[in-house]
Amino acid sequence: MSSSVSKQPLIKVRNSRIHGRGVFANVDLPAHVRVLEYRGERIDSAEAFRRYGDNSGSGETCLFAVNDRWLIDGSA
């Protein structure tokens, strides 16, 4: 008897309480598993603020925080 294994996608895109839309793990993942690569220009916090201000107004940004200093601007 053969059984087909249904593979769930590792990630899903859904609404986020933090910033509209977000990418979330769809299954439990072990540490250090790469599920996607976020591409864009690597910029520091000062450059992000210069480009986007405090982002309190309308409009979207595509910033991914790498750590306290560096971000990746996915729109670049």
Sine and cosine of phi, psi and omega as CSV:
sin_phi,cos_phi,sin_psi,cos_psi,sin_omega,cos_omega
0.00,0.00,0.83,-0.55,0.01,-1.00
-0.99,-0.12,0.57,-0.82,0.05,-1.00
-0.85,-0.53,0.68,-0.73,0.05,-1.00
-1.00,-0.03,0.71,-0.71,0.00,-1.00
-0.99,-0.12,0.86,-0.50,0.03,-1.00
-0.99,0.11,0.87,-0.49,0.00,-1.00
-0.99,-0.12,0.88,-0.47,0.08,-1.00
-0.97,0.24,0.56,-0.83,0.12,-0.99
-0.88,0.48,0.56,-0.83,0.00,-1.00
-0.93,0.36,-0.47,0.88,-0.05,-1.00
-0.76,-0.65,0.31,-0.95,0.13,-0.99
-0.60,-0.80,0.47,-0.88,0.05,-1.00
-0.97,-0.25,0.78,-0.62,0.02,-1.00
-0.46,-0.89,0.08,-1.00,0.03,-1.00
-0.89,0.46,0.57,-0.82,-0.01,-1.00
-0.82,-0.57,0.67,-0.74,0.06,-1.00
-0.94,0.35,-0.35,0.94,-0.08,-1.00
-0.99,0.13,-0.74,0.68,-0.11,-0.99
-0.46,-0.89,0.82,0.58,0.13,-0.99
0.98,0.19,-0.97,0.24,0.00,-1.00
-0.82,-0.57,0.45,-0.89,0.00,-1.00
-0.45,-0.89,0.25,-0.97,0.06,-1.00
-0.95,-0.31,0.78,-0.62,-0.10,-1.00
-0.78,-0.62,0.52,-0.85,0.11,-0.99
-0.92,0.40,0.70,-0.71,-0.01,-1.00
-0.99,-0.13,-0.25,0.97,0.01,-1.00
-0.66,-0.75,0.31,-0.95,0.11,-0.99
-0.92,0.40,0.76,-0.65,-0.05,-1.00
-0.89,-0.47,0.66,-0.75,0.11,-0.99
-0.93,0.38,0.36,-0.93,0.02,-1.00
-0.86,0.51,0.58,-0.82,0.12,-0.99
0.94,0.34,0.35,0.94,0.09,-1.00
-1.00,0.05,0.81,-0.59,0.03,-1.00
-0.99,0.10,0.84,-0.55,0.01,-1.00
-0.94,-0.35,-0.35,0.94,0.07,-1.00
-0.29,-0.96,0.24,-0.97,0.07,-1.00
-0.85,-0.52,0.84,-0.55,0.02,-1.00
-1.00,-0.05,0.88,-0.48,-0.07,-1.00
-0.95,-0.31,0.54,-0.84,0.05,-1.00
0.34,-0.94,-0.14,-0.99,-0.01,-1.00
-0.99,0.13,0.73,-0.69,0.05,-1.00
-1.00,0.10,0.85,-0.53,-0.03,-1.00
-0.75,-0.66,0.35,-0.94,0.06,-1.00
-1.00,-0.02,0.13,-0.99,-0.07,-1.00
-0.86,0.51,-0.62,0.78,-0.01,-1.00
-0.89,0.45,-0.66,0.75,0.02,-1.00
-0.93,0.38,-0.62,0.78,0.04,-1.00
-0.88,0.48,-0.68,0.73,0.03,-1.00
-0.91,0.41,-0.64,0.77,0.04,-1.00
-0.87,0.49,-0.66,0.75,-0.04,-1.00
-0.97,0.26,-0.65,0.76,-0.21,-0.98
-0.85,-0.53,-0.05,1.00,-0.03,-1.00
0.89,0.47,-0.54,-0.84,0.00,-1.00
-1.00,0.01,0.02,1.00,0.04,-1.00
0.83,0.55,0.50,0.87,0.01,-1.00
-0.99,0.13,-0.25,0.97,0.03,-1.00
-1.00,0.06,-0.13,-0.99,0.05,-1.00
-0.97,0.25,0.26,-0.97,-0.02,-1.00
0.92,-0.40,0.35,-0.94,-0.05,-1.00
-0.91,-0.42,0.48,-0.88,0.17,-0.99
-0.84,-0.54,0.34,-0.94,0.02,-1.00
-0.85,-0.53,0.80,0.60,-0.04,-1.00
-0.99,-0.12,0.70,-0.72,0.08,-1.00
-0.86,-0.51,0.86,-0.51,-0.01,-1.00
-0.98,0.18,0.86,-0.51,0.05,-1.00
-0.99,0.13,-0.70,0.71,0.04,-1.00
-0.35,-0.94,-0.28,-0.96,-0.05,-1.00
-0.91,0.40,-0.37,0.93,-0.05,-1.00
-0.96,-0.28,-0.66,0.76,-0.18,-0.98
-0.96,-0.27,0.58,-0.81,0.09,-1.00
-0.73,-0.68,0.34,-0.94,0.13,-0.99
-0.92,-0.39,0.82,-0.57,0.02,-1.00
-1.00,-0.05,0.98,-0.19,-0.04,-1.00
-0.94,0.33,-0.22,0.98,0.02,-1.00
-1.00,0.06,-0.18,0.98,-0.05,-1.00
-1.00,0.08,0.00,0.00,0.00,0.00
